[in-house]
Amino acid sequence: MTLPRWLMVVDAEVDPDVETAWNEWYDTVHLPEIADCPGFEEAARYVSEVDGQRHYIAVYALSGPEALDSPEFAARRGWAQFAGRVRATVRAHRRLIP
């Protein structure tokens, strides 16, 4: 398996009362829109559960950091309809060993 040189990782906790709507929207609208931005090569979501609380990450393989500067990405990022209901961090990571 070859891992990408650049990743963007979204780490999110979602309020239970919007979790079903969040997952539906993220899987059918948001993830495909972001994955279709220039420089985004692949995307996947993951969930973990501890003591009944779920924690989500979305991992995006990037061609490079410039993918985060495209007008398409700027227009599609965010989740305003879930503001205040999602706590998240978004970080770009580069692989240390080429």
PEDA-V507576 format. One record per residue. RES is the residue in one small letter. PHI is phi in degrees with one decimal (* if undefined). NEAR is the number of other C-alpha atoms within 12 Angstrom. D_LAST is the distance of its C-alpha to the last C-alpha in Angstrom with 2 decimals. Layout:
((RES	PHI	NEAR	D_LAST) (RES	PHI	NEAR	D_LAST))
//
This chain:
((m	*	3	14.05) (t	-106.5	8	10.86) (l	-90.5	18	10.03) (p	-69.6	26	9.52) (r	-74.3	20	7.14) (w	-129.1	29	10.56) (l	-132.0	31	13.61) (m	-115.9	35	17.14) (v	-120.7	24	19.18) (v	-106.9	31	22.96) (d	-115.4	24	24.77) (a	-135.9	30	28.53) (e	-115.6	27	31.85) (v	-121.4	27	34.69) (d	-59.2	22	38.42) (p	-56.3	17	40.05) (d	-72.9	13	42.70) (v	-117.9	19	40.22) (e	-61.0	22	37.65) (t	-63.3	15	39.01) (a	-64.4	20	39.14) (w	-59.1	27	35.66) (n	-62.6	30	34.14) (e	-59.7	14	36.17) (w	-64.9	20	35.15) (y	-62.8	33	31.43) (d	-72.0	21	31.24) (t	-99.8	15	33.50) (v	-118.4	19	33.07) (h	-67.5	27	30.25) (l	-57.5	30	27.25) (p	-62.8	24	28.15) (e	-64.6	24	28.79) (i	-68.8	37	25.49) (a	-62.6	32	23.53) (d	-86.8	23	25.45) (c	-71.1	29	24.28) (p	-56.6	24	22.33) (g	87.9	27	18.55) (f	-94.2	31	19.00) (e	-100.3	24	17.85) (e	-162.0	25	19.00) (a	-147.9	28	20.87) (a	-155.6	24	22.47) (r	-116.0	26	24.76) (y	-137.6	20	25.36) (v	-137.2	20	28.29) (s	-125.2	16	29.25) (e	-137.2	12	32.81) (v	-132.2	9	34.25) (d	52.6	7	38.01) (g	80.7	9	38.52) (q	-104.4	15	36.19) (r	-93.9	20	33.34) (h	-133.9	25	30.03) (y	-112.8	29	27.82) (i	-132.7	28	24.21) (a	-119.7	33	22.91) (v	-119.5	30	19.22) (y	-120.1	39	18.13) (a	-84.0	34	14.99) (l	-114.6	32	14.59) (s	-72.7	25	13.61) (g	174.4	23	13.04) (p	-65.9	24	15.20) (e	-64.1	20	17.99) (a	-58.9	26	18.89) (l	-79.0	30	20.53) (d	-103.5	19	22.77) (s	-73.3	19	24.51) (p	-62.2	15	28.27) (e	-63.3	19	28.04) (f	-64.2	25	25.83) (a	-59.2	16	28.12) (a	-74.5	15	31.15) (r	-102.0	23	30.05) (r	-75.4	24	28.46) (g	100.6	23	30.68) (w	-148.4	24	33.42) (a	-54.1	13	36.62) (q	-66.6	14	38.91) (f	-114.0	24	37.50) (a	-54.6	14	37.55) (g	81.0	13	38.62) (r	-110.8	19	38.03) (v	-131.8	26	34.24) (r	-111.1	19	32.27) (a	-146.5	22	28.60) (t	-122.8	16	25.46) (v	-129.0	20	22.84) (r	-138.4	19	19.44) (a	-94.7	26	16.23) (h	-129.7	21	13.05) (r	-114.0	20	9.49) (r	-68.8	18	6.71) (l	-79.1	10	6.38) (i	-109.1	8	3.83) (p	-60.1	9	0.00))
//
